[in-house]
Amino acid sequence: MRMLARRLLLPGITTLALTATGCSSAPHTGAADAAAPATLAPAGDGTPQQLDVAAAPEGTPTPAAVARAGGKGRTEQSSLKVASYDAASGRAVIAKAPPGPAPKPTKSTSTPSPPSSPSPTADKPVAVGDVIASAPAPGAPNGLLAKVTEVVGKTDRGTEVKTASTTLASVLNDDKAEGKVPVDPSSVTVEPLMKGVTFSWAKTGGVKFGPEGAKLPLGNLRLDVNAAVDTAPDAPASAGASVSGFVQLAPQVEFSYDGTPGAGSGPRGAFLGMSGDWSSQWKLQGRAAASTGAPKRIPFAKLHSAPVIQVGPVPVVVNLDLTCYVQVEADGRVTLDVQQDVKGDFKVGGSYALGKGWTPVSRSDVKSTPVTATVTAAGKVKGALGAEASVGLYGAVGVSADFAPYLRGEADAKASASSDGKTSLSGAWALYGGFDLSGQLHLQLSLFGTPLFERKIPLGALNREWALASGHAGR
């Protein structure tokens, strides 16, 4: 939802129910966890606020937020927009935006003040030192977060300015924010990478049904795949290899920022990540061709979304990318027929705390239903239905993750097992379930205004494997 994030599950070659204990490389320490709550005050007086975190309003342009140079530390939703932007030169044209929705009021721990009149600077032209935070705009498909370095002059389209990159700390200042925003599945674009891939989704007010009339839970997106994979050259026609099934997700963005005074020029805490529920069901059949070297990875779809989350007056553009794939590692001798249903949740991200730096967060809880499986002939096979996911801000990757639930089988003759406990054995056999989770934090997380770390920080290679069933003829 390149989630999530997240690699999704491949069916196990197992008879038994498969339960993976949750895994976590680090606890979530978001902005709200990084420090004790500060006393927050209403908007307008320059003191810290607790900002709402929500999806940007639909159906109308999202106005830019502007932090005025020489102001009192208060960023406001303005009446301006980015009419155009040239990434090569850093030049932008700033114009008057059409009327849009009124900004949501911010939450405060103190007694609310009476509603104030519109800010007199809302229509004020931009000046050198102003910081602009914009939703996607012409020339800036991933939004724009930039500081004005020079006002070039007026044009028939607006005011042309030169800009330089900046950070969220320059617009969120000493404020605090924390929230989870579901990704609108209808906003996700899908690029099938092979034949036999279909996409469906469901959202409030615009329900679309899955394949063959199957209803999806609201907020879910689903990919179905039914495709052939490379078959061993000496396999009979009846042993043609194929994979079929689906991956279903309900991804959400998690964002927090703690600019409590006393942290210096950056925040005291921050968190960016992706989480959600997922389920998968798939079937792998036939005799897959032998893989040499690295396991054979077959991407079958790419998904992209750039949701805009409204952090108080500031539009923050989050970029999500997900590549779903099938991976087969085989010796070309094993013929198998396996099916499994898997459900779980996932969370990947990066957590920042002043004095500790960035810490990776990754965890998943995996559960599966009983399946039946047959492994024929001597040999080994390992299959996974997984995903590579990334989440970042304004087009820059901040966190990447690779999650691959898998099933592994070994046999020296023929072995079959079923969830009712019946087995047919000829020779030794063994079946295993498991998952691999890996990834890393990227330098671009410094967009929060935190210190730049020298190299990518690994999430930590996590692997869990458990025996599903095994046996030997005559036992």
Secondary structure, DSSP 8 states (H G I E B T S, - for coil): ------------S-SS--EEEEEESS----HHHHS-------TTSSS--EE-EEE--SSS----EEE-TTS-S-EEE-SEEEEEEETTTTEEEEEE----------B-SS---------TTTT----TT-EEEESSBTTBTT-EEEEEEEEEEEETTEEEEEEEE--THHHHTT-EEEEEEE--GGG-EEEE-STTEEEEE--TTS----GGG----TT-EEEEEEEE--B-TT--GGG--EEEEEEEEEEEEEEEEE--TTSTTS-SEEEEEEEEEEEEEEEEEE-B----SS-EEEEEEEEEE--EEEETTEEEEEEEEEEEEEEEEE-S--EEEEEEEEEEEEEEEEEEETTTEEEEEEEEEEEE----EEEEEEEEEEEEEEEEEEEEETTEEEEEEEEEEEEEEEEEEEEEE-TTS-EEEES-EEEEEEEEEEEEE-GGGGGGS----SS-EE---EEEEEEEEEE-TT-
